[in-house]
Amino acid sequence: MSKTVYDVVSKVMNVPITELNDNSGPETVESWDSYNSLLLVDELEAEFSVSFSLEEMSDVHNISDIKRHLKSHGVSLND
């Protein structure tokens, strides 16, 4: 399922999946702006059938944070 996280980020941010890693975030992905962050949250919530709180959304600084929050919602990522 970790690949699914990368697939969603790749699609929303319009970057090749090969350019992403757990440290990828707004600091390293040029298209990762506030608008795309909201789109990303929406896509992740739909893909994994979860609902993130505002606190969780503001606590995402990279893909590793996304995975941590998904796990806290019971999503098994098989890392």
C-alpha positions in Angstrom: 0.0 0.0 0.0 3.0 2.3 0.4 3.2 2.3 -3.4 -0.4 3.6 -3.5 0.7 6.6 -1.4 3.4 7.4 -3.9 1.0 6.9 -6.8 -1.4 9.4 -5.3 1.3 12.0 -4.5 2.8 11.5 -8.0 -0.6 12.1 -9.7 -1.5 15.1 -7.6 1.9 16.8 -7.8 2.4 15.8 -11.4 5.9 14.4 -10.8 7.3 11.0 -11.7 7.1 8.5 -8.9 10.8 7.8 -9.3 11.5 11.4 -8.0 9.7 10.7 -4.7 10.8 9.3 -1.4 9.7 9.4 2.2 11.4 12.8 2.6 9.6 14.4 -0.3 7.4 17.3 0.6 6.8 21.0 -0.1 10.4 21.7 0.4 11.6 19.3 -2.3 8.6 19.1 -4.7 8.1 22.3 -6.6 4.4 21.7 -7.3 3.6 20.9 -3.7 1.9 24.2 -2.8 -1.0 24.9 -0.5 -3.6 24.2 -3.3 -2.1 20.9 -4.2 -1.8 20.0 -0.5 -5.6 20.3 -0.2 -6.0 18.2 -3.4 -3.6 15.6 -2.0 -5.6 15.4 1.3 -8.8 14.9 -0.7 -7.3 12.2 -2.9 -5.7 10.4 0.1 -9.0 10.4 2.1 -10.8 9.0 -0.9 -8.2 6.4 -1.7 -7.9 5.1 1.8 -11.4 5.8 3.1 -10.1 8.0 6.0 -10.8 11.5 7.2 -7.9 13.6 8.4 -8.3 16.3 11.1 -7.1 19.9 10.5 -4.3 19.1 13.0 -3.2 16.1 11.0 -3.3 18.1 7.7 -1.1 20.8 9.1 1.3 18.3 10.5 2.3 16.9 7.1 5.8 18.0 6.0 6.7 15.0 3.8 5.5 11.6 2.6 6.7 9.9 5.8 4.2 12.1 7.8 1.4 11.1 5.4 2.2 7.4 6.0 2.3 8.0 9.8 -1.1 9.6 9.8 -2.5 6.8 7.6 -1.2 4.2 10.0 -2.8 6.0 12.9 -6.1 5.6 11.1 -5.5 1.8 10.8 -4.3 1.7 7.2 -1.8 -1.1 6.7 1.0 0.1 4.4 3.2 -3.0 4.5 6.5 -1.0 4.7 
